[in-house]
Amino acid sequence: MRHQDRYLQISRILSRHGLGYFIDALGLERWVRTDWDLFGRPRERERHTRAEHVRLVMEELGPTAVKIGQILSTRPDLLSPAFQRELERLQDSASPVPWEVVRNAVEEELGGDPEELFVHFNREPLASASIGQAHTAVREDGTRVVVKVRRPGVVEEVEGDLEILRTLAVQASRRWSVAADYDVVGLATDFADTLRAELDYLSEGHNAERFARNFHGDPDIRIPRVFWDTTTSRVITLERLHGVKISDGAGLAEHGIDRSALAARATRLLADMVFEHGFFHADPHPGNFLIEPSGRIGLLDYGMVGEVDERSREHLAMLLAAFDRRDPARIAAAFATIGVTEHRVDRVRLTTDCAHLLRTYEGLPLGRIKVGDIVRDVLEILRRHHLALPRNLALVVKMIVMTEGLGASLDPDFQLGRILGPYARRLVARHFDPLVLAKRVRQAGVDVAQLGVELPGQLGRLLDVLDRDGVSVSLRTDELDPLVARLERIGNRLVVGLVVSAGIEALATLGSTDPERLKPHETKVVAVGGAALAALTGYLGWTARGHRRRR
């Protein structure tokens, strides 16, 4: 069997740390060997918490497990705070690669000896991690750089472990209900994609350049330049930044840097990434911030990033709007829509939990509310209902929590909510922009049209199955009323929505024209269109109230 030595190693390490339930869930029983001492007695396990044992297992399993543990620590929707804090302690460090190995790797990738390609190349590593090793160097033009070299054989090692990870995830999804609820096979695929991206230094280089384009002209941030003539998928050369760590209070004081202003600047930059650019640094821990004497922030390490696509923006806006209205039913609906689960969601219990969440923070001024506390309570609700966030939103949540911690470490009076508030309001406003609404309704019309084309064929195949095999259905008549009412509401909304979208689009087109250039009949169109839209809005409100009264 392929990888049998690795399976044996995994099972032994899990057994030694008392994690037998993982052995059963992963289908590793046949690989288990009891760990005996010299006198034939089972070894006594060291006393650790379960979370500590999981971290120790990751460390013993090596580089791939450490990286997966670090990635998993970015998923607060999956882990309780105790496990999350423990996995955050995983240090991605390794014994240095010998100089000759580094030299050979650079020669293979760049076609020359590193000490010939650079005016100076420091043989002693600046840092040594599980995937790569960093060395300082100087280019011919005098630019000081950092050259990262990927460890030999690490790709093959990681790919082998990722194959095992997927196999174990499939086993777990069949044998462990919790794993099935959280789609561990999909999570394993996400982890594998993230880890493979970190193995490719070309990807890291492109990430750095994308950040540089997004923040072009911004005086508060510095992104290191990528030197592509000495960069490949295995070697990357980046401009070396100089400064003090953001956590170095004495260094900041020596340069006269205002810690409160620095906290606000750092938070603003991270908020711009999420809400404005839709592309963000997913690991904003203090070690990735270097503060120059001028106070400018140098950002490091572009291996782990996240994106907020249009769908994610809609999900965020939907959730923020629901919280803004203090409506537990809307919040529950947003959670159920956004969350990923194979489990049936109990909407009644979920709504009750959301109502309790709102009561917890009701009446508190913004300055007294910690965003991290709200996030913690929201994540507890999601875990209770077996709801996992999509990876990109989980990274956003993690980044927000880390940002609040970073700000509080710089300024005891730091209030993340005050900085994020305007961004959130703009996001919700864009979500309800007439042109955006028109686009969504128009897309709904396309989806309905496509369904109309496909439905006859689907129904035909269904009837063939019923004719051939038959089916027995039991349905109470009282179950039909809400279904019929819902179908009626959907039909009404669709028809009115299509009309509204056409009106909005026409008004938007005409409204964008200079009023003085409008012809008389076009002015009348704008007026009539506005009145029609107002009438339709009133009609929708009246029918909705009438429906509620009937219920």
N, C-alpha and C positions, 0 to 999 in steps of 0.2 A: 504493500500500500504506500502511495506517495505521502511524504511528510510524516511517516510513522514516528520517527524520533521526536519530531516537534510535538505531535499529539501526546506522546508519553511525557515529555517535559511539561506541557501545559497541565496535564492531569495531576502530575506529582506536585507541582507548585500550588495548584488549587487545593489539593488534599492537605498539604502541609500547613496551609493558612486557614483550614477549617471551613472552606467554601464548598462543601459537598453538594449544596443545592444547585450550584452552577454546574458541577460535574453531571448531575442527573439531567438538568435542563439542556445541556449541550451534547448529551449522548456520549459522554466520555467514560462510562463505567468500566469498559473493558481495558482501559489504559491505566486504571488506578493501581498504584502499588503503595502499600502501607510503608510509611517511613519509620524504620525501627532504629533504636539506639544500639550500642555495642552489647548490651545485655539482653537483647531480644524483646525490649519493651517499646511500645509506641512512644515517640518523642513527644515531650510536652510542648505545646504551642506557646509562644510568647503571648503575653496578655496585651492585646490591641483591640481597638474598636473594629467593628466590621468595615467601616470606611477606611481605616488605616490598613487593614489586611488587603483590601482591594488595591490601594495604592502600592503596597509592597509587592503584590502580585505583578502589577504593571511594570514596576522597576525590574523585577527579576526576569520577566519575559523579554526585555530588551527594547531596542529602538522603536520598532513598529508599535508595540503595546504602549510605550511611553507617549508617542505622538497621538495615538488614538485616545489615550487617557486625557491628554491636553485638549484634543478636539471635543471629547465628551464633556469636559469641564466647561465648555462654552454653551452647553445645552441645559440651562437651569429649568427648562420645562420638563426635562426627563429625570433630573437628579434632585434629591433633597439637598438643602444647604450644607449638611454635614459631609455628604459625599462630594459635593461640588468643591467645597473648601479644601478637602483632602487631595483631590485630583489636581487642583491648582498648584499644589506643592511639588508636583512632578517636575524635576529639573532635567531639561534636555541637554545633558552634558555627557561627555565621553572622553576616554583617554585619547591623547593627541595622536594623529596619524604621523608616522615617521616622515622626515623631510624628503627622503628619496621617493616615497610614494606620491607625495604632493608634486614633486618635480616631474615625475613621469606622467601624472595626470594632466598637468599644464602643458607639457610637450605634446601629448597626444591630441589635446583639444585645440591648442593655439599654434602648434607647429614650431615651437621654439622653447629654449630654456628660459624659465621665469626671470633669471638674473640677467638675461640678455634682452628680454622683452621690456623690462622695466629698469629704470635707472637704479632703483634699489628695491629689493624684495626681502622682507624680514622672514628669516627661516623659522623663528619662534612664532607659534600661532597667537593671534589676538584672542581667539575663542575657539573651542572645539565642541561640536555638538554631534548628535547621533547621525544626522544626514550630511553635514558638511563642516568644513573647517575654514576659519577666516584668518587671513594674513594681511598685514599692512604693506603698502608698496608706494613707490613714487614713479609717475610717468615721466616721459621725456620732457614734457612741457612744465614739469615741476608740480603738477597736480598730485596731491596726496590722495590715495585711494585705499579701499578695502577689497581684497580679492578673496572670494569664497569659492572653495573647491569641494565638489561632492565626493564623499567617501567611496572608494572602489568597492564594488559588490553590493552596495546598499540597495540598488534598484531590484536586483534579483532576490535579495533577502526580504524586502518589503513585499514584492509581488507574491512570493511564496506564502507569507503570513496573511496577505489579503485574501488569497485563495482559501486558506484555512478559515479565516474570519467569515467569509460568505457561507462556507459549508456548515460551520457551527451556528450561524444565524438561521439557516434553513432548519436545522435540527431543533433549535430553541423555539422557533415559531410553531413547530408541530407538537412540542412537548410541554411548553410553558405558556399559560394563558396570558400572562403579563407581556411576554415577548410578542405574542400574536396581536395583542391590543395596540402595541406601539410600532408595529410593522418594522421589526428589527432587520429584516432583509433589506428594506428600503434604506434604513439608517446605515447599515453596513456599506451599501452602495455609495451613500453620501460621504461617509468617512473615507472610503477608498478614493473617491474623486478628489476630496480635499487633500489627502496625503500625496496623491500622484502630482497634484499641482505644485506642492511644496518641493517635490523632487526635481521639478523642471525650472531651472534658473531663468530660462527665457520668459516663462510666465511671470516670474517675479519682476524681471526687468520691465515688461510691458505694464504691469501693475503700477510700478513706480512712475513711469512716464504718463500714465493716465492720471494719477494724482497730480503730477506736475502741470498737466494741461488744465485740470479742473481748478487749480489754485494759482494759475498764472496771474502775476501782478499783485497777489495778496502779500502784504508786507509782514504778516504775522507767522508765516510758515515757510520752511525750507525743505524741499524734497531733493535728495541727492541725485546727481546726474548719473546716467548709465553710460558706460563706455562700451559701445557695441563691438568695436574692433577687437576687444579682448573679452568677449562674452559669448558663451555657448550654453547649451542646456545643462552642461556639467560644471562650467566655470562662469562666475559673474563678477564684473568689476564695477564698483560703485564709488562715487565721490565720498571721501571721508569727511564726516561732520565733526565739529569740535564744540564742546560745551560741557555744562554740568548736568547731571541727571536731575530730573524734575523732583525727585525725592530727596535731593541733597540740600537740606535747609541752610546749612552753613555756606555752601557754595552760592546759593541764590542770594543770601544776605551780603556776601562779599561783593557781588556784582551790583548790589543795590536794586534787585528786581522785586517789584511789588507782587507778593504772593497772591493777593486777592485778584488783582488785575490779570495775573497769569492764569489763574483758575478760570476766569471768565473767557479769556482768549482761547484756551485749550478746549473748553466746552463749546464755544461758538464754532470752532473749526470742525469738531466732531459732529455737531448738529448739521453743519453745512453738508458734510459728507452724506449723511442719511437722508435729510429732507430736501436738499437742493440738488445734489449731484447724483444721488441714488447709487453711489459706489463708496464703500467705507472700509476703513482699517478695522479688522475684526479682532485685533489683539492689542488694545491700547493700555497695556500695563506700563508702570513708570519706567521700566528699563528701555522702552521704545521711544522715549522723549528725551532729547538733549536740548538744553536751553542755552542759547548763545549769550554772550555778555550783553548784547543789545536787548535781550528779552525775546528774540525771535525763536520760534519752536522748530527744532529739527526732528523730523519724523523718521523712524528706522523700521526695517523689517517689513517687507511687503509680500510675504509668503501666504499669509492668511487674510483674505479679504471677503467682503460680502457685497451683494447687489440688492437694491430695492427696485424691482421691476414694476410695471404698471399695475399688475395684479396685487402685489404687495402693498403698493401705495393705496389702492382701493380698500384693502383689508385694514390697514392702519387707520385710514380716514373713517371707515365704518365703525371701528371700535372707539375711536376718539369722539365721534359724533354721538354714539350711544352713551358714553360716559358723560358727555357734556349735557345731555338731556336727563341724566340721572334716572334712566329707564332700565330696570333690571331685566325685563323681557328682551329689550333690544340688545343689551350687553350679552345675555345668554345666547341670543340668535347669532350675534357676531362671533362669539367663541365657537359655537357649533359649526359655523361656516368656515372659519379660519382653521380650526383644529383638524389634525390628521389622526384618524383612529379607525380601527376595525370593530370597535365596540359600539353598541347602540347607546346613544346619548339620551339620558333621562332629562328632558327639557324642564320638567317641573322642578326637580331637585336642583338643576343648574340655575334656574331663575331664582330659587330660594337662596342659594349660596351667593348669587350676585347681589340680591337685595341686602343680605347681611353685610357684604363688602361695602356697599354704599352707606349703610348706617354707621359702619366703623369710622368713616372719614367725614361724615356729614357735619357741617358747621365749622370744621377746622379751617383756619386761614391758610393760604398757600404757603406762607413762610414756615408753618409748623408741620407741614406734610413732607416726609421724605419719599421721593420717587421710588427709592429702593424698597421701602416698606410696602408700598402699593404693589410693586412688581412681585415681591415675595408672596403676598397674599393672592394675587392673580394666578401665579404659577402653582400655588398650592391647590387652588380650585381646578386648574387644568389637570394636574396630576390625579386629583381625586376622581375626575371623570374620564380618565384615560385619554386625554386629549394632548397631542403633541403639536408643537408649532412647526410650520415649514422651516427648513434650515435657515433661510435668509432672515426670517423674522426672529428666530431664536438668537441669531447672532446680533441682531439689533438690540434685543432685550439685554443680552449679556453686555454689549457695549455701553448701553445706557447705565446699567448698574455699576460697571467699572468706572465710567465717567464721573458718576456721583461720588464714588469713593476717592477718585483722584482729586476732584474739586475740594472735598471735605478735608483731605490731607493737607491742602494748601491754605484753605481758608475755613476756620471753624463756623463762620456764618454763611457758608456757601449754600445757595438755594437753586438746585437744578431746575425746579419747576418754573422759576421766573425766566430762565433763559430759554427753555424748551417751549414755553407757552406760545409765543408768537409763531414759531415754526409749526406747531400743531394747528393753530387757528388757520394759517395759510393753507396747510394741507387739506383741512376740511373744506375751506372755501373753494379750493380748486376742484375738490371732489363734486361739489354741487354747482360748479360753473355751468351755465346753460349750454355752451358748446360741447362741454364734456358729456353732459347728460344726453344731448342730442346724438352724440357719437355712440354712446352705450345703447340707446334705444334703437338706433339704426342697426347696430350689430345684432340686437335682439331680433329685429325683423329679418335679418339675413339668416339667423339661426332657425327661426320659425319656418322660413321658406325652405331651408334645407331639410328640416324635419318633415315638411309636407311632401317633399320629393321622396324621402327615404321611407316614410311611414307605410305606404301601401305595400311595398315589398316586405317590410318587417312583419306586418299584419298577415300577409299571405303565408309567410313561413310559419308564423305562430299557429294559424288555422290548420296548416298541414300537420303540425305536431299534435294538435288537439284531435284531428280526425283519426290520426294513426294510433295515438296512445291513450287519448282521453285524459281528463283531469277532473278532480273533485274539489269544489270550492265551497266554503261555508262563509257567508257574509251576513251579519245582522243588518236589518234595515236601518237601524239608528246610526250605523256607520256611514251610510250613504249621504246623509244630509250635509255634514261638513265637507265631504268630498265634492259634492255638487256645488255647494256655495263657493268653495275655493276655486273650482274651475270657472264659475261665473265671474268671480273677481278678476282672475287672471285674464280672461277674455276681454272684459271691460277695460282693464288697465292697458292691455296690449293695443287695442284699437285706439284708445285715447292717447296712449304714449306715442304711437306712430304719428297721429295728427299733431300732437304737441311738438314732436321732434322736427317735423316739417316746418311748423311755425317758428320754432326757435331758430332753426338754421336760416330761414329766410330773413327773419328780423336781424340775426347776427350779421348776415351778409350786407343787408341794407344799412344796419347801424354802423358798420365800419366805414361807410362812405361819408365823405364830407357833407354835412347837412345842406350847405349852400348849393351843392351840386345835384341835390335830389330834385327830380322832376315832380310836378304837382301830384301826378297819379301815384308816384312812389311814396310820397309823404302820406297820402291817404292809406296806402298799403300798410305802412308802419303803424298808423293809428288804429286801423281796423284789426291788424294782427295783434296788437297789444290788447285791445278790448277782447278779442276772441280768446287769447290765452288767459286773460283774467277770468272770463266766463267759464272756461274749461276748468281752471283751478278751483273756482267756487263750486262747480258741479261735482268735482271729485271729492271735495270736502263734505258736501251735502250728502252724497251717496255713502261715504264712509261713515258719517254720523248715523245715517239711517240704518246702515247694516249693523252698527253696534247696538242701536235701540232694538232691532229685531232679535238680536242674540240675547 
